[in-house]
Amino acid sequence: MKDGYLVDSPAPGKYLSADSGASLPASKFYLPNNLPPSIELSPAVIEANGRAMHSLGRLDGFWSEIEDPDAAFGLFVYKEAEQSSQVEGTQVTVSDMLRKGTDSKDVREARNYAEALRAATRELLREGRSRRNLSLDLVTSLHESLMESGRTDDEDPRPGEFRSRYVWIEEENQNGYGTNVRFVPPKPSAAESKMENFEEYMQSDGEYPDLVDIGLLHYQLETIHPFVDGNGRVGRLLIVLLLIASDILVHPLFYLSSYIRRNRDEYTDLLLAVNEEGEWNAWLEFFLDGIREQADEAFSRAKLLLRLRTEYRERYSDAAPSVRELADVAFVEPIFTASRAAELIDMSYPAANKAVDRLEADGLLEERTGKERYREFRATDVLDVLNRDVEEIPSPGELMAE
């Protein structure tokens, strides 16, 4: 941490002495100023904001034109949950979350993330797409949902409650986290007060373009660090909800966690550079570039999934209803048993089993267990679109030119 209590202007906060006797391997904590800061947005940030809004508009417009988009792209919620979990260092995949019987703590936590995002989106759409419908109650509810049956800090397992003790972030080295303290968020009483200002600004019309406001709110939440654990997951989830509440997206067809995972060190360095040097524009340009990149990636994956669904529907237009419906269901739940297939298409087990056999013979499904009973099938093409590395995904321009 930089020595001294005050950071040079345009200081977004200050360092203060920790309480005497505090269980803390540092003498000071960082207290951010209230939102909004006074920033002169650079030309690069203004241009990045325009590019990001263009990409989000294309993504949202594509979604709005599609028949039954939830059935086609509901899996994107799992993609965000996968990437958010991997930011935390776990290797949970979409397939892990969809596979029945997989119940490790990491998988439960990722499933919690997906369900929390779904539930919060439903509630927001029910109440109305407005930032005024976002609140601290929502933030704590999200945290409780995320941490339920997942990992919590052994010394303070308080899902859904703001922390009552100091926390700190250690510097990461090649062997994991070391003992060097890189950042100490506000003490508990100050953190709670700052969260009240966070709510006030989150519910306001804001002082800057919507995406810039979301970048400021994300910085503030990460800096306050209101929970013992799970702050990053709550913050990343809130980005999606803020996009919906700001009337930029209709549904959670977006996952910034992928960008954060790929650029984790730069992400952390730029957040800290705001604290140390008031580098708002560098942080905002990075954040907005991530919004654009992920909107483009989501558009391309969605376009590929829609193309695949159209291909399946044309291919099986004259097939038995069970086959047609199961081919569609593969986009909602691409890993299932024959018994589960019967439930998904609401038909008898023999009819579903015949449909499974047909799609397996055609190469749409692949049996992965090698067992005679309790066989599990995977929709390989669907999962390939979801799991393909971003470098292998065509750009929106390439797809639209085809």
C-alpha positions as CSV (number, residue, x, y, z in Angstrom):
1,M,0.0,0.0,0.0
2,K,1.1,3.5,-0.6
3,D,2.4,5.3,2.5
4,G,0.4,8.1,4.0
5,Y,-3.2,8.6,4.8
6,L,-4.2,10.6,1.8
7,V,-3.8,9.8,-1.9
8,D,-3.1,12.7,-4.2
9,S,-6.0,14.3,-6.1
10,P,-8.2,13.1,-7.8
11,A,-8.2,10.8,-4.7
12,P,-11.1,8.3,-4.6
13,G,-10.4,7.7,-0.9
14,K,-7.9,7.7,1.9
15,Y,-6.0,5.4,4.2
16,L,-7.0,5.4,7.9
17,S,-5.4,3.7,10.9
18,A,-7.0,0.4,11.9
19,D,-8.5,0.1,15.4
20,S,-6.0,-0.7,18.1
21,G,-6.0,-4.4,18.9
22,A,-7.6,-5.3,15.5
23,S,-6.7,-8.8,14.3
24,L,-5.1,-7.5,11.1
25,P,-1.6,-7.9,9.5
26,A,-1.5,-4.2,8.5
27,S,-1.8,-0.9,10.3
28,K,-4.2,0.9,7.9
29,F,-7.3,0.2,5.9
30,Y,-8.6,2.0,2.8
31,L,-11.8,4.0,2.9
32,P,-13.2,5.0,-0.5
33,N,-15.1,8.3,-1.0
34,N,-18.8,8.2,-1.6
35,L,-20.1,7.8,-5.1
36,P,-20.1,9.5,-7.5
37,P,-16.5,10.7,-8.1
38,S,-15.6,13.7,-10.1
39,I,-14.1,12.4,-13.3
40,E,-13.3,14.0,-16.7
41,L,-13.9,11.0,-19.0
42,S,-11.0,10.6,-21.5
43,P,-11.7,10.4,-25.2
44,A,-10.6,6.7,-25.1
45,V,-13.3,6.0,-22.4
46,I,-16.0,7.8,-24.4
47,E,-15.1,5.8,-27.5
48,A,-15.0,2.6,-25.5
49,N,-18.4,3.3,-24.1
50,G,-19.8,3.8,-27.6
51,R,-18.3,0.6,-28.9
52,A,-19.6,-1.3,-25.9
53,M,-23.1,0.1,-26.3
54,H,-23.1,-0.8,-30.0
55,S,-22.2,-4.4,-29.2
56,L,-24.8,-4.7,-26.4
57,G,-27.4,-3.2,-28.7
58,R,-26.7,-5.8,-31.3
59,L,-26.8,-8.6,-28.8
60,D,-30.1,-7.4,-27.3
61,G,-31.7,-6.9,-30.7
62,F,-30.7,-10.4,-31.8
63,W,-32.3,-11.8,-28.6
64,S,-35.5,-9.9,-29.1
65,E,-36.0,-11.2,-32.6
66,I,-35.9,-14.9,-31.7
67,E,-38.8,-17.2,-31.0
68,D,-38.6,-18.6,-27.5
69,P,-35.1,-17.2,-26.6
70,D,-35.1,-18.6,-23.1
71,A,-35.3,-22.2,-24.5
72,A,-32.5,-21.5,-26.9
73,F,-30.1,-19.6,-24.6
74,G,-31.0,-20.4,-21.0
75,L,-27.6,-22.2,-20.9
76,F,-25.9,-18.8,-20.9
77,V,-26.7,-18.5,-17.2
78,Y,-24.6,-21.6,-16.7
79,K,-21.8,-20.2,-18.8
80,E,-21.6,-17.1,-16.6
81,A,-21.7,-19.3,-13.4
82,E,-18.9,-21.4,-14.9
83,Q,-16.7,-18.5,-15.7
84,S,-17.4,-16.7,-12.4
85,S,-16.4,-19.9,-10.5
86,Q,-13.2,-20.2,-12.6
87,V,-12.3,-16.6,-11.6
88,E,-12.2,-17.9,-8.0
89,G,-9.7,-20.7,-9.1
90,T,-12.1,-23.6,-9.4
91,Q,-12.4,-25.7,-12.6
92,V,-16.2,-26.2,-12.6
93,T,-17.7,-26.5,-16.1
94,V,-21.2,-26.2,-17.6
95,S,-21.2,-30.0,-17.9
96,D,-20.4,-30.4,-14.2
97,M,-23.4,-28.2,-13.2
98,L,-25.8,-30.1,-15.6
99,R,-24.7,-33.6,-14.6
100,K,-26.9,-35.2,-12.0
101,G,-25.2,-36.6,-9.0
102,T,-22.2,-34.2,-9.2
103,D,-22.3,-32.5,-5.8
104,S,-18.9,-31.1,-4.7
105,K,-18.8,-27.8,-2.9
106,D,-17.5,-26.1,-6.0
107,V,-20.3,-27.5,-8.2
108,R,-23.0,-26.6,-5.6
109,E,-21.6,-23.0,-5.4
110,A,-21.7,-22.7,-9.2
111,R,-25.2,-24.0,-9.4
112,N,-26.1,-21.5,-6.6
113,Y,-24.7,-18.7,-8.8
114,A,-26.8,-19.8,-11.8
115,E,-30.0,-20.1,-9.8
116,A,-29.4,-16.8,-8.0
117,L,-28.9,-15.0,-11.4
118,R,-32.1,-16.6,-12.7
119,A,-34.2,-15.8,-9.6
120,A,-32.9,-12.2,-9.4
121,T,-33.6,-11.6,-13.1
122,R,-37.2,-13.0,-12.8
123,E,-37.8,-10.7,-9.8
124,L,-36.3,-7.7,-11.6
125,L,-38.4,-8.3,-14.7
126,R,-41.5,-8.7,-12.5
127,E,-40.9,-5.5,-10.6
128,G,-39.8,-3.5,-13.6
129,R,-36.4,-2.8,-15.3
130,S,-35.2,0.1,-13.2
131,R,-32.2,0.7,-11.0
132,R,-34.6,1.8,-8.3
133,N,-35.6,-1.8,-7.9
134,L,-32.0,-2.8,-7.0
135,S,-31.3,-2.6,-3.2
136,L,-29.1,-3.7,-0.4
137,D,-31.7,-6.3,0.4
138,L,-31.1,-7.7,-3.0
139,V,-27.4,-7.7,-2.6
140,T,-27.5,-9.6,0.7
141,S,-30.1,-12.0,-0.7
142,L,-27.8,-12.7,-3.6
143,H,-25.0,-13.4,-1.2
144,E,-27.1,-15.7,0.9
145,S,-28.2,-17.6,-2.2
146,L,-24.7,-17.9,-3.5
147,M,-23.1,-19.1,-0.3
148,E,-25.9,-21.5,0.7
149,S,-24.4,-25.0,0.9
150,G,-21.3,-23.6,-0.8
151,R,-18.0,-22.4,0.8
152,T,-18.1,-19.9,3.6
153,D,-15.4,-18.7,5.9
154,D,-15.0,-21.1,8.8
155,E,-14.6,-18.3,11.3
156,D,-17.5,-16.3,10.1
157,P,-20.1,-18.3,8.2
158,R,-22.6,-15.5,7.7
159,P,-24.3,-15.9,4.3
160,G,-26.4,-12.9,3.6
161,E,-24.9,-10.6,6.3
162,F,-22.3,-7.9,6.1
163,R,-19.0,-8.8,7.7
164,S,-18.4,-7.9,11.4
165,R,-14.6,-8.1,11.2
166,Y,-11.6,-6.9,9.2
167,V,-10.7,-8.7,6.0
168,W,-7.7,-8.3,3.7
169,I,-6.4,-9.3,0.3
170,E,-3.0,-11.0,0.1
171,E,-0.6,-10.8,-2.7
172,E,-0.7,-13.9,-4.9
173,N,2.5,-15.7,-5.8
174,Q,3.3,-18.8,-7.8
175,N,2.4,-21.1,-5.0
176,G,-0.9,-19.5,-4.2
177,Y,-1.5,-16.6,-1.8
178,G,1.4,-15.5,0.3
179,T,1.6,-13.4,3.5
180,N,2.1,-9.9,1.9
181,V,-1.0,-7.8,2.4
182,R,-1.9,-6.0,-0.8
183,F,-5.2,-4.3,0.2
184,V,-7.3,-3.8,3.3
185,P,-10.9,-2.8,2.7
186,P,-12.8,-0.5,5.1
187,K,-13.4,-1.6,8.7
188,P,-16.8,-3.2,9.3
189,S,-18.7,-0.2,10.6
190,A,-17.3,2.0,7.8
191,A,-18.1,-0.6,5.2
192,E,-21.7,-0.7,6.2
193,S,-22.0,3.0,5.9
194,K,-20.4,3.0,2.5
195,M,-22.8,0.4,1.4
196,E,-25.7,2.8,2.2
197,N,-24.1,5.3,-0.2
198,F,-23.6,2.4,-2.7
199,E,-27.3,1.7,-2.6
200,E,-28.2,5.4,-3.0
201,Y,-26.1,5.8,-6.1
202,M,-27.2,2.4,-7.5
203,Q,-30.9,3.5,-7.3
204,S,-30.2,7.0,-8.7
205,D,-30.2,8.1,-12.4
206,G,-26.4,8.4,-12.1
207,E,-24.0,11.1,-13.2
208,Y,-22.4,9.3,-16.1
209,P,-23.4,7.1,-19.1
210,D,-25.0,3.9,-17.8
211,L,-22.0,1.6,-18.5
212,V,-19.6,4.0,-16.8
213,D,-21.9,4.1,-13.8
214,I,-21.9,0.3,-13.7
215,G,-18.1,0.3,-13.8
216,L,-18.0,2.8,-10.9
217,L,-20.4,0.7,-8.9
218,H,-18.4,-2.5,-9.5
219,Y,-15.2,-0.7,-8.4
220,Q,-17.0,0.5,-5.3
221,L,-18.4,-2.8,-4.3
222,E,-15.0,-4.6,-4.8
223,T,-13.3,-1.9,-2.7
224,I,-15.8,-1.9,0.1
225,H,-15.7,-5.8,0.2
226,P,-18.8,-5.9,2.4
227,F,-18.8,-9.7,2.9
228,V,-16.2,-12.1,4.4
229,D,-16.3,-14.2,1.3
230,G,-18.1,-14.1,-2.0
231,N,-17.6,-10.4,-2.8
232,G,-16.4,-11.1,-6.3
233,R,-19.2,-13.4,-7.2
234,V,-21.8,-10.9,-5.9
235,G,-20.1,-8.1,-7.8
236,R,-20.0,-10.0,-11.1
237,L,-23.6,-11.0,-10.8
238,L,-24.7,-7.5,-10.1
239,I,-23.1,-6.3,-13.4
240,V,-25.6,-8.4,-15.3
241,L,-28.5,-7.2,-13.2
242,L,-27.4,-3.6,-13.6
243,L,-27.4,-4.0,-17.4
244,I,-31.0,-5.3,-17.2
245,A,-32.1,-2.7,-14.7
246,S,-30.6,0.0,-16.9
247,D,-32.7,-1.2,-19.8
248,I,-29.7,-2.2,-21.8
249,L,-30.3,-5.9,-21.9
250,V,-33.6,-7.8,-21.6
251,H,-32.2,-11.2,-20.4
252,P,-28.9,-12.4,-18.9
253,L,-27.3,-13.3,-22.2
254,F,-24.0,-12.0,-21.1
255,Y,-21.0,-13.1,-19.0
256,L,-18.3,-10.6,-18.1
257,S,-16.7,-13.2,-15.8
258,S,-15.0,-14.7,-18.9
259,Y,-13.1,-11.5,-19.6
260,I,-12.2,-11.0,-15.9
261,R,-10.8,-14.6,-15.8
262,R,-8.7,-14.1,-18.8
263,N,-7.3,-10.7,-17.6
264,R,-7.4,-11.3,-13.8
265,D,-4.1,-9.7,-13.0
266,E,-4.8,-6.6,-15.0
267,Y,-8.3,-6.4,-13.5
268,T,-6.9,-6.4,-9.9
269,D,-4.0,-4.1,-10.8
270,L,-6.4,-1.5,-12.3
271,L,-8.8,-1.6,-9.4
272,L,-5.9,-0.9,-7.0
273,A,-4.5,1.8,-9.4
274,V,-7.7,3.7,-8.8
275,N,-7.0,3.6,-5.0
276,E,-3.4,4.5,-5.3
277,E,-3.3,7.0,-8.2
278,G,-6.9,7.9,-9.0
279,E,-6.6,6.1,-12.4
280,W,-10.3,6.1,-13.1
281,N,-10.0,6.3,-16.9
282,A,-7.7,3.3,-17.2
283,W,-10.1,1.2,-15.1
284,L,-13.1,2.4,-17.0
285,E,-11.5,1.8,-20.4
286,F,-10.6,-1.8,-19.4
287,F,-14.1,-2.4,-18.0
288,L,-15.8,-1.1,-21.1
289,D,-13.5,-3.0,-23.4
290,G,-14.6,-6.1,-21.5
291,I,-18.2,-5.3,-21.9
292,R,-17.7,-5.0,-25.7
293,E,-15.6,-8.2,-26.0
294,Q,-18.1,-10.3,-24.0
295,A,-21.2,-8.9,-25.8
296,D,-19.5,-9.9,-29.1
297,E,-18.6,-13.3,-27.8
298,A,-22.2,-13.9,-26.4
299,F,-23.6,-12.7,-29.8
300,S,-21.4,-15.2,-31.7
301,R,-22.2,-18.1,-29.4
302,A,-25.9,-17.3,-29.5
303,K,-25.8,-17.0,-33.3
304,L,-24.1,-20.4,-33.6
305,L,-26.7,-22.0,-31.2
306,L,-29.6,-20.5,-33.2
307,R,-28.1,-21.8,-36.4
308,L,-27.7,-25.3,-34.9
309,R,-31.3,-25.3,-33.6
310,T,-32.6,-24.2,-37.0
311,E,-30.6,-27.0,-38.6
312,Y,-32.0,-29.6,-36.2
313,R,-35.6,-28.4,-36.7
314,E,-35.2,-28.6,-40.5
315,R,-33.6,-32.0,-40.2
316,Y,-36.3,-33.5,-38.0
317,S,-39.3,-31.7,-39.4
318,D,-40.9,-35.0,-40.6
319,A,-39.7,-37.1,-37.6
320,A,-41.8,-38.4,-34.7
321,P,-42.9,-35.7,-32.2
322,S,-40.7,-37.2,-29.6
323,V,-37.6,-36.8,-31.7
324,R,-38.4,-33.2,-32.7
325,E,-39.1,-32.2,-29.1
326,L,-36.0,-34.0,-27.7
327,A,-33.8,-32.3,-30.3
328,D,-35.2,-28.9,-29.1
329,V,-34.8,-29.9,-25.4
330,A,-31.1,-30.5,-25.9
331,F,-30.6,-26.7,-26.0
332,V,-32.2,-26.4,-22.6
333,E,-30.6,-29.4,-20.9
334,P,-27.9,-30.9,-23.0
335,I,-27.0,-33.7,-20.5
336,F,-29.7,-36.2,-19.5
337,T,-30.7,-39.8,-19.0
338,A,-33.5,-41.5,-20.9
339,S,-35.7,-41.2,-17.9
340,R,-35.0,-37.5,-17.7
341,A,-35.7,-37.2,-21.4
342,A,-39.1,-38.7,-20.8
343,E,-39.8,-36.0,-18.2
344,L,-38.4,-33.2,-20.4
345,I,-40.6,-34.0,-23.4
346,D,-43.6,-35.2,-21.3
347,M,-43.8,-38.6,-23.0
348,S,-43.6,-42.2,-22.0
349,Y,-40.2,-43.8,-21.3
350,P,-40.4,-46.1,-24.3
351,A,-41.1,-43.1,-26.6
352,A,-38.3,-41.1,-25.1
353,N,-35.9,-44.0,-25.2
354,K,-36.6,-44.5,-29.0
355,A,-36.0,-40.7,-29.5
356,V,-32.7,-41.0,-27.6
357,D,-31.7,-44.0,-29.7
358,R,-32.5,-42.1,-32.9
359,L,-30.6,-39.0,-32.0
360,E,-27.6,-41.1,-30.8
361,A,-27.6,-43.0,-34.1
362,D,-27.6,-39.7,-35.9
363,G,-24.6,-38.4,-33.9
364,L,-26.5,-35.6,-32.0
365,L,-26.2,-37.4,-28.7
366,E,-23.3,-39.3,-27.3
367,E,-23.4,-41.8,-24.4
368,R,-20.6,-41.2,-22.0
369,T,-20.8,-43.7,-19.2
370,G,-20.4,-47.0,-21.1
371,K,-22.9,-48.5,-18.8
372,E,-25.8,-50.8,-19.7
373,R,-28.1,-49.0,-17.2
374,Y,-28.4,-45.4,-16.0
375,R,-26.8,-44.3,-19.3
376,E,-26.1,-40.6,-19.6
377,F,-26.3,-38.7,-22.9
378,R,-24.7,-35.5,-24.0
379,A,-25.7,-33.2,-26.8
380,T,-22.2,-32.8,-28.2
381,D,-22.8,-30.0,-30.7
382,V,-24.6,-27.8,-28.2
383,L,-21.9,-28.3,-25.6
384,D,-19.2,-27.7,-28.2
385,V,-20.6,-24.2,-28.9
386,L,-20.7,-23.4,-25.2
387,N,-17.3,-24.8,-24.3
388,R,-15.3,-23.8,-27.4
389,D,-12.4,-21.4,-26.6
390,V,-13.1,-17.8,-27.3
391,E,-10.3,-17.8,-29.9
392,E,-12.2,-20.4,-31.9
393,I,-15.4,-18.4,-32.0
394,P,-16.1,-16.4,-35.2
395,S,-16.5,-12.7,-34.7
396,P,-20.0,-11.1,-35.1
397,G,-18.9,-9.6,-38.4
398,E,-17.7,-13.0,-39.8
399,L,-21.0,-14.6,-38.8
400,M,-23.2,-11.8,-40.2
401,A,-21.3,-11.9,-43.5
402,E,-22.0,-15.6,-44.1
